[in-house]
Amino acid sequence: MRGETGEGEERIFTIPLRNVKKAPRWKRSNRAISEIREFLMRHTKSEDVILGATINEKVWERGAQKPPSRIRVKVTEEEDIIRAELVE
């Protein structure tokens, strides 16, 4: 993503959330949001990650105890800011 001039590059990631199952049941969706943010920081090498509302809605769709096991996100980079939205 670095070195791209103009509007920015788009990439699609499938983020596994299976490690969230090790958290207490009532914390799982909170942990999933943290895992998504950490994954994107690690793979885009940026500290500024903005998650879209669609990602939050998808993770919390079935409540705090049952987040999805994986999620697909589209990532765009504008300057040093990383924006992530749900693919679907």
PDB file of N, CA, C and O in Angstrom:
ATOM      1  N   MET A   1       0.812  -1.184   0.000  1.00  0.00           N
ATOM      2  CA  MET A   1       0.000   0.000   0.000  1.00  0.00           C
ATOM      3  C   MET A   1       0.859   1.252   0.000  1.00  0.00           C
ATOM      4  O   MET A   1       0.393   2.327  -0.378  1.00  0.00           O
ATOM      5  N   ARG A   2       2.074   1.124   0.409  1.00  0.00           N
ATOM      6  CA  ARG A   2       2.967   2.283   0.454  1.00  0.00           C
ATOM      7  C   ARG A   2       3.427   2.642  -0.947  1.00  0.00           C
ATOM      8  O   ARG A   2       3.543   1.778  -1.816  1.00  0.00           O
ATOM      9  N   GLY A   3       3.684   3.913  -1.157  1.00  0.00           N
ATOM     10  CA  GLY A   3       4.209   4.371  -2.432  1.00  0.00           C
ATOM     11  C   GLY A   3       3.143   4.602  -3.482  1.00  0.00           C
ATOM     12  O   GLY A   3       3.454   5.050  -4.585  1.00  0.00           O
ATOM     13  N   GLU A   4       1.917   4.312  -3.172  1.00  0.00           N
ATOM     14  CA  GLU A   4       0.820   4.497  -4.129  1.00  0.00           C
ATOM     15  C   GLU A   4       0.470   5.983  -4.164  1.00  0.00           C
ATOM     16  O   GLU A   4       0.257   6.599  -3.120  1.00  0.00           O
ATOM     17  N   THR A   5       0.412   6.547  -5.347  1.00  0.00           N
ATOM     18  CA  THR A   5       0.057   7.957  -5.473  1.00  0.00           C
ATOM     19  C   THR A   5      -1.409   8.077  -5.847  1.00  0.00           C
ATOM     20  O   THR A   5      -2.008   7.124  -6.347  1.00  0.00           O
ATOM     21  N   GLY A   6      -1.973   9.216  -5.612  1.00  0.00           N
ATOM     22  CA  GLY A   6      -3.361   9.455  -5.988  1.00  0.00           C
ATOM     23  C   GLY A   6      -4.316   9.130  -4.858  1.00  0.00           C
ATOM     24  O   GLY A   6      -4.058   9.433  -3.694  1.00  0.00           O
ATOM     25  N   GLU A   7      -5.420   8.507  -5.226  1.00  0.00           N
ATOM     26  CA  GLU A   7      -6.519   8.287  -4.302  1.00  0.00           C
ATOM     27  C   GLU A   7      -6.202   7.264  -3.213  1.00  0.00           C
ATOM     28  O   GLU A   7      -6.653   7.420  -2.078  1.00  0.00           O
ATOM     29  N   GLY A   8      -5.452   6.245  -3.528  1.00  0.00           N
ATOM     30  CA  GLY A   8      -5.135   5.203  -2.547  1.00  0.00           C
ATOM     31  C   GLY A   8      -5.478   3.848  -3.099  1.00  0.00           C
ATOM     32  O   GLY A   8      -6.190   3.725  -4.096  1.00  0.00           O
ATOM     33  N   GLU A   9      -4.970   2.838  -2.446  1.00  0.00           N
ATOM     34  CA  GLU A   9      -5.145   1.474  -2.897  1.00  0.00           C
ATOM     35  C   GLU A   9      -6.220   0.787  -2.071  1.00  0.00           C
ATOM     36  O   GLU A   9      -6.384   1.076  -0.885  1.00  0.00           O
ATOM     37  N   GLU A  10      -6.956  -0.132  -2.710  1.00  0.00           N
ATOM     38  CA  GLU A  10      -7.971  -0.911  -2.010  1.00  0.00           C
ATOM     39  C   GLU A  10      -7.509  -2.353  -1.937  1.00  0.00           C
ATOM     40  O   GLU A  10      -7.003  -2.905  -2.914  1.00  0.00           O
ATOM     41  N   ARG A  11      -7.688  -2.960  -0.771  1.00  0.00           N
ATOM     42  CA  ARG A  11      -7.370  -4.363  -0.587  1.00  0.00           C
ATOM     43  C   ARG A  11      -8.503  -5.016   0.191  1.00  0.00           C
ATOM     44  O   ARG A  11      -9.197  -4.360   0.968  1.00  0.00           O
ATOM     45  N   ILE A  12      -8.680  -6.313  -0.025  1.00  0.00           N
ATOM     46  CA  ILE A  12      -9.698  -7.068   0.700  1.00  0.00           C
ATOM     47  C   ILE A  12      -8.992  -8.086   1.578  1.00  0.00           C
ATOM     48  O   ILE A  12      -8.145  -8.845   1.108  1.00  0.00           O
ATOM     49  N   PHE A  13      -9.349  -8.095   2.861  1.00  0.00           N
ATOM     50  CA  PHE A  13      -8.794  -9.036   3.815  1.00  0.00           C
ATOM     51  C   PHE A  13      -9.912  -9.900   4.379  1.00  0.00           C
ATOM     52  O   PHE A  13     -11.022  -9.417   4.604  1.00  0.00           O
ATOM     53  N   THR A  14      -9.619 -11.182   4.608  1.00  0.00           N
ATOM     54  CA  THR A  14     -10.492 -12.044   5.388  1.00  0.00           C
ATOM     55  C   THR A  14      -9.827 -12.203   6.745  1.00  0.00           C
ATOM     56  O   THR A  14      -8.743 -12.776   6.848  1.00  0.00           O
ATOM     57  N   ILE A  15     -10.467 -11.704   7.769  1.00  0.00           N
ATOM     58  CA  ILE A  15      -9.878 -11.675   9.104  1.00  0.00           C
ATOM     59  C   ILE A  15     -10.467 -12.817   9.938  1.00  0.00           C
ATOM     60  O   ILE A  15     -11.670 -12.836  10.195  1.00  0.00           O
ATOM     61  N   PRO A  16      -9.626 -13.768  10.362  1.00  0.00           N
ATOM     62  CA  PRO A  16     -10.134 -14.853  11.212  1.00  0.00           C
ATOM     63  C   PRO A  16     -10.358 -14.364  12.635  1.00  0.00           C
ATOM     64  O   PRO A  16      -9.522 -13.658  13.198  1.00  0.00           O
ATOM     65  N   LEU A  17     -11.486 -14.744  13.207  1.00  0.00           N
ATOM     66  CA  LEU A  17     -11.808 -14.322  14.576  1.00  0.00           C
ATOM     67  C   LEU A  17     -11.981 -15.536  15.489  1.00  0.00           C
ATOM     68  O   LEU A  17     -12.695 -15.453  16.488  1.00  0.00           O
ATOM     69  N   ARG A  18     -11.342 -16.656  15.166  1.00  0.00           N
ATOM     70  CA  ARG A  18     -11.526 -17.857  15.963  1.00  0.00           C
ATOM     71  C   ARG A  18     -10.892 -17.750  17.343  1.00  0.00           C
ATOM     72  O   ARG A  18     -11.326 -18.438  18.267  1.00  0.00           O
ATOM     73  N   ASN A  19      -9.869 -16.900  17.507  1.00  0.00           N
ATOM     74  CA  ASN A  19      -9.249 -16.743  18.829  1.00  0.00           C
ATOM     75  C   ASN A  19     -10.157 -16.006  19.803  1.00  0.00           C
ATOM     76  O   ASN A  19      -9.898 -15.994  21.007  1.00  0.00           O
ATOM     77  N   VAL A  20     -11.206 -15.398  19.296  1.00  0.00           N
ATOM     78  CA  VAL A  20     -12.159 -14.689  20.156  1.00  0.00           C
ATOM     79  C   VAL A  20     -12.877 -15.677  21.069  1.00  0.00           C
ATOM     80  O   VAL A  20     -13.345 -15.300  22.144  1.00  0.00           O
ATOM     81  N   LYS A  21     -12.967 -16.935  20.651  1.00  0.00           N
ATOM     82  CA  LYS A  21     -13.668 -17.953  21.444  1.00  0.00           C
ATOM     83  C   LYS A  21     -12.985 -18.221  22.771  1.00  0.00           C
ATOM     84  O   LYS A  21     -13.596 -18.811  23.662  1.00  0.00           O
ATOM     85  N   LYS A  22     -11.723 -17.801  22.930  1.00  0.00           N
ATOM     86  CA  LYS A  22     -11.004 -18.000  24.190  1.00  0.00           C
ATOM     87  C   LYS A  22     -11.360 -16.941  25.227  1.00  0.00           C
ATOM     88  O   LYS A  22     -11.039 -17.095  26.405  1.00  0.00           O
ATOM     89  N   ALA A  23     -12.014 -15.876  24.802  1.00  0.00           N
ATOM     90  CA  ALA A  23     -12.421 -14.813  25.726  1.00  0.00           C
ATOM     91  C   ALA A  23     -13.694 -15.251  26.461  1.00  0.00           C
ATOM     92  O   ALA A  23     -14.412 -16.126  25.979  1.00  0.00           O
ATOM     93  N   PRO A  24     -13.973 -14.657  27.605  1.00  0.00           N
ATOM     94  CA  PRO A  24     -15.241 -14.952  28.282  1.00  0.00           C
ATOM     95  C   PRO A  24     -16.425 -14.633  27.366  1.00  0.00           C
ATOM     96  O   PRO A  24     -16.342 -13.732  26.532  1.00  0.00           O
ATOM     97  N   ARG A  25     -17.510 -15.363  27.521  1.00  0.00           N
ATOM     98  CA  ARG A  25     -18.647 -15.238  26.604  1.00  0.00           C
ATOM     99  C   ARG A  25     -19.147 -13.795  26.475  1.00  0.00           C
ATOM    100  O   ARG A  25     -19.475 -13.349  25.376  1.00  0.00           O
ATOM    101  N   TRP A  26     -19.204 -13.080  27.574  1.00  0.00           N
ATOM    102  CA  TRP A  26     -19.782 -11.734  27.556  1.00  0.00           C
ATOM    103  C   TRP A  26     -18.844 -10.696  26.953  1.00  0.00           C
ATOM    104  O   TRP A  26     -19.262  -9.560  26.729  1.00  0.00           O
ATOM    105  N   LYS A  27     -17.566 -11.054  26.679  1.00  0.00           N
ATOM    106  CA  LYS A  27     -16.607 -10.106  26.121  1.00  0.00           C
ATOM    107  C   LYS A  27     -16.285 -10.374  24.656  1.00  0.00           C
ATOM    108  O   LYS A  27     -15.468  -9.655  24.081  1.00  0.00           O
ATOM    109  N   ARG A  28     -16.882 -11.358  24.044  1.00  0.00           N
ATOM    110  CA  ARG A  28     -16.413 -11.825  22.742  1.00  0.00           C
ATOM    111  C   ARG A  28     -16.527 -10.794  21.626  1.00  0.00           C
ATOM    112  O   ARG A  28     -15.597 -10.668  20.830  1.00  0.00           O
ATOM    113  N   SER A  29     -17.601 -10.072  21.537  1.00  0.00           N
ATOM    114  CA  SER A  29     -17.723  -9.076  20.465  1.00  0.00           C
ATOM    115  C   SER A  29     -16.769  -7.903  20.690  1.00  0.00           C
ATOM    116  O   SER A  29     -16.213  -7.366  19.732  1.00  0.00           O
ATOM    117  N   ASN A  30     -16.579  -7.504  21.940  1.00  0.00           N
ATOM    118  CA  ASN A  30     -15.581  -6.466  22.230  1.00  0.00           C
ATOM    119  C   ASN A  30     -14.202  -6.929  21.791  1.00  0.00           C
ATOM    120  O   ASN A  30     -13.448  -6.167  21.186  1.00  0.00           O
ATOM    121  N   ARG A  31     -13.876  -8.174  22.094  1.00  0.00           N
ATOM    122  CA  ARG A  31     -12.581  -8.741  21.733  1.00  0.00           C
ATOM    123  C   ARG A  31     -12.444  -8.833  20.209  1.00  0.00           C
ATOM    124  O   ARG A  31     -11.356  -8.616  19.674  1.00  0.00           O
ATOM    125  N   ALA A  32     -13.528  -9.150  19.511  1.00  0.00           N
ATOM    126  CA  ALA A  32     -13.496  -9.257  18.047  1.00  0.00           C
ATOM    127  C   ALA A  32     -13.154  -7.909  17.416  1.00  0.00           C
ATOM    128  O   ALA A  32     -12.364  -7.859  16.473  1.00  0.00           O
ATOM    129  N   ILE A  33     -13.724  -6.834  17.907  1.00  0.00           N
ATOM    130  CA  ILE A  33     -13.410  -5.502  17.380  1.00  0.00           C
ATOM    131  C   ILE A  33     -11.929  -5.194  17.599  1.00  0.00           C
ATOM    132  O   ILE A  33     -11.269  -4.657  16.710  1.00  0.00           O
ATOM    133  N   SER A  34     -11.411  -5.528  18.771  1.00  0.00           N
ATOM    134  CA  SER A  34      -9.985  -5.312  19.049  1.00  0.00           C
ATOM    135  C   SER A  34      -9.110  -6.145  18.121  1.00  0.00           C
ATOM    136  O   SER A  34      -8.086  -5.663  17.635  1.00  0.00           O
ATOM    137  N   GLU A  35      -9.507  -7.395  17.871  1.00  0.00           N
ATOM    138  CA  GLU A  35      -8.746  -8.271  16.982  1.00  0.00           C
ATOM    139  C   GLU A  35      -8.724  -7.720  15.556  1.00  0.00           C
ATOM    140  O   GLU A  35      -7.687  -7.764  14.894  1.00  0.00           O
ATOM    141  N   ILE A  36      -9.850  -7.205  15.081  1.00  0.00           N
ATOM    142  CA  ILE A  36      -9.910  -6.630  13.731  1.00  0.00           C
ATOM    143  C   ILE A  36      -8.967  -5.442  13.633  1.00  0.00           C
ATOM    144  O   ILE A  36      -8.208  -5.331  12.671  1.00  0.00           O
ATOM    145  N   ARG A  37      -9.006  -4.561  14.611  1.00  0.00           N
ATOM    146  CA  ARG A  37      -8.139  -3.381  14.617  1.00  0.00           C
ATOM    147  C   ARG A  37      -6.659  -3.786  14.651  1.00  0.00           C
ATOM    148  O   ARG A  37      -5.853  -3.227  13.908  1.00  0.00           O
ATOM    149  N   GLU A  38      -6.297  -4.749  15.502  1.00  0.00           N
ATOM    150  CA  GLU A  38      -4.910  -5.208  15.591  1.00  0.00           C
ATOM    151  C   GLU A  38      -4.448  -5.859  14.292  1.00  0.00           C
ATOM    152  O   GLU A  38      -3.320  -5.637  13.854  1.00  0.00           O
ATOM    153  N   PHE A  39      -5.316  -6.665  13.672  1.00  0.00           N
ATOM    154  CA  PHE A  39      -4.987  -7.311  12.406  1.00  0.00           C
ATOM    155  C   PHE A  39      -4.685  -6.272  11.334  1.00  0.00           C
ATOM    156  O   PHE A  39      -3.696  -6.392  10.611  1.00  0.00           O
ATOM    157  N   LEU A  40      -5.530  -5.257  11.232  1.00  0.00           N
ATOM    158  CA  LEU A  40      -5.336  -4.225  10.215  1.00  0.00           C
ATOM    159  C   LEU A  40      -4.096  -3.382  10.496  1.00  0.00           C
ATOM    160  O   LEU A  40      -3.400  -2.984   9.562  1.00  0.00           O
ATOM    161  N   MET A  41      -3.812  -3.106  11.756  1.00  0.00           N
ATOM    162  CA  MET A  41      -2.603  -2.365  12.080  1.00  0.00           C
ATOM    163  C   MET A  41      -1.362  -3.166  11.695  1.00  0.00           C
ATOM    164  O   MET A  41      -0.386  -2.607  11.193  1.00  0.00           O
ATOM    165  N   ARG A  42      -1.403  -4.469  11.930  1.00  0.00           N
ATOM    166  CA  ARG A  42      -0.268  -5.324  11.621  1.00  0.00           C
ATOM    167  C   ARG A  42      -0.048  -5.472  10.113  1.00  0.00           C
ATOM    168  O   ARG A  42       1.092  -5.468   9.648  1.00  0.00           O
ATOM    169  N   HIS A  43      -1.135  -5.602   9.354  1.00  0.00           N
ATOM    170  CA  HIS A  43      -1.013  -5.866   7.923  1.00  0.00           C
ATOM    171  C   HIS A  43      -0.887  -4.614   7.061  1.00  0.00           C
ATOM    172  O   HIS A  43      -0.449  -4.704   5.914  1.00  0.00           O
ATOM    173  N   THR A  44      -1.257  -3.463   7.579  1.00  0.00           N
ATOM    174  CA  THR A  44      -1.121  -2.233   6.799  1.00  0.00           C
ATOM    175  C   THR A  44       0.002  -1.353   7.313  1.00  0.00           C
ATOM    176  O   THR A  44       0.330  -0.342   6.691  1.00  0.00           O
ATOM    177  N   LYS A  45       0.600  -1.725   8.451  1.00  0.00           N
ATOM    178  CA  LYS A  45       1.713  -0.974   9.054  1.00  0.00           C
ATOM    179  C   LYS A  45       1.334   0.481   9.326  1.00  0.00           C
ATOM    180  O   LYS A  45       2.109   1.398   9.053  1.00  0.00           O
ATOM    181  N   SER A  46       0.147   0.675   9.861  1.00  0.00           N
ATOM    182  CA  SER A  46      -0.329   2.007  10.181  1.00  0.00           C
ATOM    183  C   SER A  46      -0.994   1.986  11.552  1.00  0.00           C
ATOM    184  O   SER A  46      -1.612   0.994  11.937  1.00  0.00           O
ATOM    185  N   GLU A  47      -0.864   3.071  12.274  1.00  0.00           N
ATOM    186  CA  GLU A  47      -1.468   3.181  13.602  1.00  0.00           C
ATOM    187  C   GLU A  47      -2.884   3.749  13.541  1.00  0.00           C
ATOM    188  O   GLU A  47      -3.677   3.528  14.457  1.00  0.00           O
ATOM    189  N   ASP A  48      -3.214   4.485  12.462  1.00  0.00           N
ATOM    190  CA  ASP A  48      -4.514   5.131  12.341  1.00  0.00           C
ATOM    191  C   ASP A  48      -5.467   4.245  11.546  1.00  0.00           C
ATOM    192  O   ASP A  48      -5.440   4.239  10.315  1.00  0.00           O
ATOM    193  N   VAL A  49      -6.305   3.503  12.252  1.00  0.00           N
ATOM    194  CA  VAL A  49      -7.268   2.604  11.624  1.00  0.00           C
ATOM    195  C   VAL A  49      -8.664   3.047  12.024  1.00  0.00           C
ATOM    196  O   VAL A  49      -8.970   3.178  13.209  1.00  0.00           O
ATOM    197  N   ILE A  50      -9.513   3.279  11.020  1.00  0.00           N
ATOM    198  CA  ILE A  50     -10.897   3.672  11.265  1.00  0.00           C
ATOM    199  C   ILE A  50     -11.793   2.552  10.764  1.00  0.00           C
ATOM    200  O   ILE A  50     -11.784   2.225   9.577  1.00  0.00           O
ATOM    201  N   LEU A  51     -12.564   1.968  11.665  1.00  0.00           N
ATOM    202  CA  LEU A  51     -13.492   0.901  11.305  1.00  0.00           C
ATOM    203  C   LEU A  51     -14.853   1.510  10.998  1.00  0.00           C
ATOM    204  O   LEU A  51     -15.334   2.374  11.731  1.00  0.00           O
ATOM    205  N   GLY A  52     -15.469   1.055   9.910  1.00  0.00           N
ATOM    206  CA  GLY A  52     -16.770   1.569   9.523  1.00  0.00           C
ATOM    207  C   GLY A  52     -17.890   1.011  10.391  1.00  0.00           C
ATOM    208  O   GLY A  52     -17.717   0.012  11.088  1.00  0.00           O
ATOM    209  N   ALA A  53     -19.010   1.657  10.339  1.00  0.00           N
ATOM    210  CA  ALA A  53     -20.171   1.237  11.135  1.00  0.00           C
ATOM    211  C   ALA A  53     -20.681  -0.131  10.696  1.00  0.00           C
ATOM    212  O   ALA A  53     -21.240  -0.869  11.506  1.00  0.00           O
ATOM    213  N   THR A  54     -20.494  -0.479   9.416  1.00  0.00           N
ATOM    214  CA  THR A  54     -20.981  -1.774   8.931  1.00  0.00           C
ATOM    215  C   THR A  54     -20.232  -2.931   9.587  1.00  0.00           C
ATOM    216  O   THR A  54     -20.822  -3.979   9.847  1.00  0.00           O
ATOM    217  N   ILE A  55     -18.946  -2.752   9.855  1.00  0.00           N
ATOM    218  CA  ILE A  55     -18.175  -3.795  10.545  1.00  0.00           C
ATOM    219  C   ILE A  55     -18.702  -3.969  11.961  1.00  0.00           C
ATOM    220  O   ILE A  55     -18.900  -5.093  12.423  1.00  0.00           O
ATOM    221  N   ASN A  56     -18.928  -2.859  12.645  1.00  0.00           N
ATOM    222  CA  ASN A  56     -19.447  -2.913  14.017  1.00  0.00           C
ATOM    223  C   ASN A  56     -20.811  -3.603  14.059  1.00  0.00           C
ATOM    224  O   ASN A  56     -21.065  -4.421  14.943  1.00  0.00           O
ATOM    225  N   GLU A  57     -21.684  -3.278  13.111  1.00  0.00           N
ATOM    226  CA  GLU A  57     -23.012  -3.886  13.072  1.00  0.00           C
ATOM    227  C   GLU A  57     -22.928  -5.383  12.819  1.00  0.00           C
ATOM    228  O   GLU A  57     -23.672  -6.155  13.423  1.00  0.00           O
ATOM    229  N   LYS A  58     -22.025  -5.802  11.928  1.00  0.00           N
ATOM    230  CA  LYS A  58     -21.872  -7.224  11.618  1.00  0.00           C
ATOM    231  C   LYS A  58     -21.370  -7.999  12.830  1.00  0.00           C
ATOM    232  O   LYS A  58     -21.872  -9.086  13.117  1.00  0.00           O
ATOM    233  N   VAL A  59     -20.394  -7.461  13.541  1.00  0.00           N
ATOM    234  CA  VAL A  59     -19.844  -8.155  14.709  1.00  0.00           C
ATOM    235  C   VAL A  59     -20.886  -8.255  15.817  1.00  0.00           C
ATOM    236  O   VAL A  59     -20.997  -9.296  16.465  1.00  0.00           O
ATOM    237  N   TRP A  60     -21.644  -7.199  16.039  1.00  0.00           N
ATOM    238  CA  TRP A  60     -22.624  -7.172  17.132  1.00  0.00           C
ATOM    239  C   TRP A  60     -23.992  -7.694  16.719  1.00  0.00           C
ATOM    240  O   TRP A  60     -24.925  -7.660  17.521  1.00  0.00           O
ATOM    241  N   GLU A  61     -24.137  -8.177  15.488  1.00  0.00           N
ATOM    242  CA  GLU A  61     -25.428  -8.626  14.957  1.00  0.00           C
ATOM    243  C   GLU A  61     -26.112  -9.675  15.840  1.00  0.00           C
ATOM    244  O   GLU A  61     -27.326  -9.624  16.040  1.00  0.00           O
ATOM    245  N   ARG A  62     -25.339 -10.614  16.362  1.00  0.00           N
ATOM    246  CA  ARG A  62     -25.911 -11.677  17.195  1.00  0.00           C
ATOM    247  C   ARG A  62     -25.592 -11.494  18.675  1.00  0.00           C
ATOM    248  O   ARG A  62     -25.664 -12.448  19.450  1.00  0.00           O
ATOM    249  N   GLY A  63     -25.246 -10.288  19.061  1.00  0.00           N
ATOM    250  CA  GLY A  63     -25.020  -9.986  20.467  1.00  0.00           C
ATOM    251  C   GLY A  63     -23.558 -10.077  20.869  1.00  0.00           C
ATOM    252  O   GLY A  63     -22.680 -10.290  20.034  1.00  0.00           O
ATOM    253  N   ALA A  64     -23.315  -9.914  22.152  1.00  0.00           N
ATOM    254  CA  ALA A  64     -21.954  -9.875  22.672  1.00  0.00           C
ATOM    255  C   ALA A  64     -21.321 -11.255  22.734  1.00  0.00           C
ATOM    256  O   ALA A  64     -20.096 -11.369  22.754  1.00  0.00           O
ATOM    257  N   GLN A  65     -22.140 -12.314  22.765  1.00  0.00           N
ATOM    258  CA  GLN A  65     -21.608 -13.653  23.001  1.00  0.00           C
ATOM    259  C   GLN A  65     -21.306 -14.441  21.731  1.00  0.00           C
ATOM    260  O   GLN A  65     -20.585 -15.437  21.793  1.00  0.00           O
ATOM    261  N   LYS A  66     -21.837 -14.024  20.580  1.00  0.00           N
ATOM    262  CA  LYS A  66     -21.680 -14.833  19.367  1.00  0.00           C
ATOM    263  C   LYS A  66     -21.222 -14.011  18.163  1.00  0.00           C
ATOM    264  O   LYS A  66     -21.998 -13.817  17.228  1.00  0.00           O
ATOM    265  N   PRO A  67     -19.986 -13.525  18.164  1.00  0.00           N
ATOM    266  CA  PRO A  67     -19.491 -12.816  16.977  1.00  0.00           C
ATOM    267  C   PRO A  67     -19.225 -13.807  15.849  1.00  0.00           C
ATOM    268  O   PRO A  67     -19.125 -15.006  16.110  1.00  0.00           O
ATOM    269  N   PRO A  68     -19.105 -13.345  14.595  1.00  0.00           N
ATOM    270  CA  PRO A  68     -18.814 -14.258  13.488  1.00  0.00           C
ATOM    271  C   PRO A  68     -17.410 -14.846  13.631  1.00  0.00           C
ATOM    272  O   PRO A  68     -16.555 -14.270  14.304  1.00  0.00           O
ATOM    273  N   SER A  69     -17.180 -16.001  12.991  1.00  0.00           N
ATOM    274  CA  SER A  69     -15.877 -16.656  13.093  1.00  0.00           C
ATOM    275  C   SER A  69     -14.852 -16.044  12.145  1.00  0.00           C
ATOM    276  O   SER A  69     -13.649 -16.208  12.349  1.00  0.00           O
ATOM    277  N   ARG A  70     -15.311 -15.341  11.112  1.00  0.00           N
ATOM    278  CA  ARG A  70     -14.411 -14.595  10.222  1.00  0.00           C
ATOM    279  C   ARG A  70     -15.199 -13.457   9.599  1.00  0.00           C
ATOM    280  O   ARG A  70     -16.429 -13.480   9.562  1.00  0.00           O
ATOM    281  N   ILE A  71     -14.475 -12.468   9.112  1.00  0.00           N
ATOM    282  CA  ILE A  71     -15.137 -11.305   8.524  1.00  0.00           C
ATOM    283  C   ILE A  71     -14.285 -10.810   7.360  1.00  0.00           C
ATOM    284  O   ILE A  71     -13.057 -10.808   7.444  1.00  0.00           O
ATOM    285  N   ARG A  72     -14.935 -10.392   6.274  1.00  0.00           N
ATOM    286  CA  ARG A  72     -14.227  -9.852   5.107  1.00  0.00           C
ATOM    287  C   ARG A  72     -14.383  -8.344   5.078  1.00  0.00           C
ATOM    288  O   ARG A  72     -15.492  -7.816   5.154  1.00  0.00           O
ATOM    289  N   VAL A  73     -13.245  -7.654   4.967  1.00  0.00           N
ATOM    290  CA  VAL A  73     -13.270  -6.200   4.966  1.00  0.00           C
ATOM    291  C   VAL A  73     -12.513  -5.653   3.765  1.00  0.00           C
ATOM    292  O   VAL A  73     -11.549  -6.255   3.291  1.00  0.00           O
ATOM    293  N   LYS A  74     -12.967  -4.505   3.285  1.00  0.00           N
ATOM    294  CA  LYS A  74     -12.283  -3.781   2.221  1.00  0.00           C
ATOM    295  C   LYS A  74     -11.558  -2.616   2.862  1.00  0.00           C
ATOM    296  O   LYS A  74     -12.159  -1.819   3.582  1.00  0.00           O
ATOM    297  N   VAL A  75     -10.259  -2.521   2.598  1.00  0.00           N
ATOM    298  CA  VAL A  75      -9.407  -1.524   3.237  1.00  0.00           C
ATOM    299  C   VAL A  75      -8.925  -0.536   2.193  1.00  0.00           C
ATOM    300  O   VAL A  75      -8.412  -0.930   1.146  1.00  0.00           O
ATOM    301  N   THR A  76      -9.089   0.746   2.475  1.00  0.00           N
ATOM    302  CA  THR A  76      -8.562   1.796   1.610  1.00  0.00           C
ATOM    303  C   THR A  76      -7.620   2.665   2.423  1.00  0.00           C
ATOM    304  O   THR A  76      -7.832   2.896   3.613  1.00  0.00           O
ATOM    305  N   GLU A  77      -6.579   3.142   1.761  1.00  0.00           N
ATOM    306  CA  GLU A  77      -5.610   3.998   2.426  1.00  0.00           C
ATOM    307  C   GLU A  77      -5.649   5.374   1.792  1.00  0.00           C
ATOM    308  O   GLU A  77      -5.479   5.517   0.581  1.00  0.00           O
ATOM    309  N   GLU A  78      -5.874   6.382   2.614  1.00  0.00           N
ATOM    310  CA  GLU A  78      -5.847   7.773   2.173  1.00  0.00           C
ATOM    311  C   GLU A  78      -4.808   8.470   3.033  1.00  0.00           C
ATOM    312  O   GLU A  78      -5.021   8.681   4.227  1.00  0.00           O
ATOM    313  N   GLU A  79      -3.694   8.824   2.430  1.00  0.00           N
ATOM    314  CA  GLU A  79      -2.527   9.358   3.137  1.00  0.00           C
ATOM    315  C   GLU A  79      -2.071   8.329   4.161  1.00  0.00           C
ATOM    316  O   GLU A  79      -1.639   7.249   3.757  1.00  0.00           O
ATOM    317  N   ASP A  80      -2.140   8.595   5.451  1.00  0.00           N
ATOM    318  CA  ASP A  80      -1.740   7.604   6.454  1.00  0.00           C
ATOM    319  C   ASP A  80      -2.931   7.058   7.227  1.00  0.00           C
ATOM    320  O   ASP A  80      -2.750   6.380   8.239  1.00  0.00           O
ATOM    321  N   ILE A  81      -4.132   7.339   6.774  1.00  0.00           N
ATOM    322  CA  ILE A  81      -5.331   6.888   7.466  1.00  0.00           C
ATOM    323  C   ILE A  81      -5.888   5.660   6.744  1.00  0.00           C
ATOM    324  O   ILE A  81      -6.095   5.683   5.531  1.00  0.00           O
ATOM    325  N   ILE A  82      -6.125   4.602   7.497  1.00  0.00           N
ATOM    326  CA  ILE A  82      -6.664   3.363   6.960  1.00  0.00           C
ATOM    327  C   ILE A  82      -8.152   3.312   7.297  1.00  0.00           C
ATOM    328  O   ILE A  82      -8.537   3.426   8.461  1.00  0.00           O
ATOM    329  N   ARG A  83      -8.984   3.139   6.270  1.00  0.00           N
ATOM    330  CA  ARG A  83     -10.431   3.018   6.469  1.00  0.00           C
ATOM    331  C   ARG A  83     -10.866   1.624   6.061  1.00  0.00           C
ATOM    332  O   ARG A  83     -10.487   1.136   4.996  1.00  0.00           O
ATOM    333  N   ALA A  84     -11.658   0.983   6.900  1.00  0.00           N
ATOM    334  CA  ALA A  84     -12.128  -0.375   6.641  1.00  0.00           C
ATOM    335  C   ALA A  84     -13.652  -0.401   6.624  1.00  0.00           C
ATOM    336  O   ALA A  84     -14.310   0.188   7.481  1.00  0.00           O
ATOM    337  N   GLU A  85     -14.190  -1.090   5.636  1.00  0.00           N
ATOM    338  CA  GLU A  85     -15.638  -1.269   5.502  1.00  0.00           C
ATOM    339  C   GLU A  85     -15.916  -2.742   5.213  1.00  0.00           C
ATOM    340  O   GLU A  85     -15.037  -3.463   4.739  1.00  0.00           O
ATOM    341  N   LEU A  86     -17.121  -3.180   5.494  1.00  0.00           N
ATOM    342  CA  LEU A  86     -17.524  -4.553   5.221  1.00  0.00           C
ATOM    343  C   LEU A  86     -17.638  -4.745   3.710  1.00  0.00           C
ATOM    344  O   LEU A  86     -18.096  -3.843   3.008  1.00  0.00           O
ATOM    345  N   VAL A  87     -17.227  -5.911   3.199  1.00  0.00           N
ATOM    346  CA  VAL A  87     -17.271  -6.177   1.757  1.00  0.00           C
ATOM    347  C   VAL A  87     -18.695  -6.370   1.285  1.00  0.00           C
ATOM    348  O   VAL A  87     -19.082  -5.819   0.254  1.00  0.00           O
ATOM    349  N   GLU A  88     -19.493  -7.148   2.024  1.00  0.00           N
ATOM    350  CA  GLU A  88     -20.839  -7.510   1.574  1.00  0.00           C
ATOM    351  C   GLU A  88     -21.760  -6.326   1.498  1.00  0.00           C
ATOM    352  O   GLU A  88     -22.927  -6.474   1.135  1.00  0.00           O
TER     353      GLU A  88
END
